[in-house]
């Protein structure tokens, strides 16, 4: 059974293959990622590199996990934010990077991690 070609994020249909023109910070040598839903966790996804050294990030649909998080996303066209999540440890709760979401162009699947204007936290606790 093949993976779906699209996923739902914030009421929009995104392609599962995302391409970044500028490498994500700290992840050199990677320009293509696949966005995959995590089973039994609506709104939680893995973002796995398709090129370069293997990498997997966790991202969430802010509509599902972060009510009230509605930053103004720069650029034109329909765009959606994916918020990078740092998983919990024994000592720390899961946190979300609200300052620098990955912004995806819905039509093309092009993505970039952008630092937003405003006073958004870098490590907001997830409940």
N, C-alpha and C positions, 0 to 999 in steps of 0.2 A: 504494500500500500504506500503510495507516494505522499509526501508532505503537501499540505495545502499551499497554494501560490499567494494567498492573501490571509490577513488576520484583521480582526476588529480592534481598534484602539480609539477611545473617545468618540464613539459613534461614526468613525470613518473607517474605510477599508484601506489598509496599507499593504503594499507588496511585502512578502516575507524576505526578499533579498534587498538589502540596503547597501548603498554605495556611498563612501565618504570621499570627498575631494581632498580634504585635509585630514591627515591621520588624527584619530582621537588622542588626546593627551596621554602620554605614557604608554601608548600602544603603537610603536613604529612598525612599519612594514606591513600594515594591514589596511586594505581599502574596501573589502567586501565582507558583509556580515549577513547571517540569517537570523531572523526574528522568529522564535518558536514559543508558542504558549506552553506554560508549565501545567501539566495535568492536574486537575482538581484544584486549581488556584486561579480563578478568573481574574484577568487583569495583570497577572504576573508572567513575565517572559524571560527567556534567555536570549542573549545577543551573542552569537558564536561566530568567531572569525572563520572566513572561508579561505583566506590566504595568509601568508606569513605564519609566525609561530601561533600554535593553537591558544585561543583565549576565549573565555566565557564570562560575560557580565550578566548580572540580573538587572532588569529594568521593569518598571511598573507603569501602567496606564494611570495617570494622575486622577482621572475621573473615578476610578475604582478605589483608590487608596488615599487620596489626598483631597478631600472636599475643600473647596475654597481656593485651591491652587489654580489660578487662572492668569498666568503671566501673559503679557503682550509679547507675542512671538514675532521677531523681525522677519522681513521678507514679504514676498507677494505670493498669492495662490493659497490653497488650503494646506495648512501645516498642523502637525500634531507633535506634542512633546512626549518623550519617554524619559522617565526619571530614573537615573542610576541608583541602585540600592546596594548598600554594603550589608551583607548578611549578619545576623546576630552572632555573637560569641558567648562564651560562658560569662564574661564580664560586662559585655556591652549589648544594648538592644540593637535591632536593625535600624539603620538610618538611611535617609534619602537625601540626595544632592539636589536641592531645589534651586540652587544658584546657577547650575550649569547643566540643563537638560540636553538630551539629544533631540534635536528638532528635525522632523522628517517631512519632506515634501510629499504629500499624499499621491500626487499624480506620477511622480518620477521615481520615488524611493531614494532620492538623494538625501543624505543626512549629514548633520554637523553638530558637534557639541558646542553650544554657545553660552557664554557668560552673559546673564541677563542684567539689565539695569534694575535697580531696586535693592531692597534689603532682604534678600532671600537667604536662608541658612544653607551652609555647605553640608551640614550633618543634622538634618531634622529627624528626631525619633519617629519611628513608625509604630503605631499602636497595635 
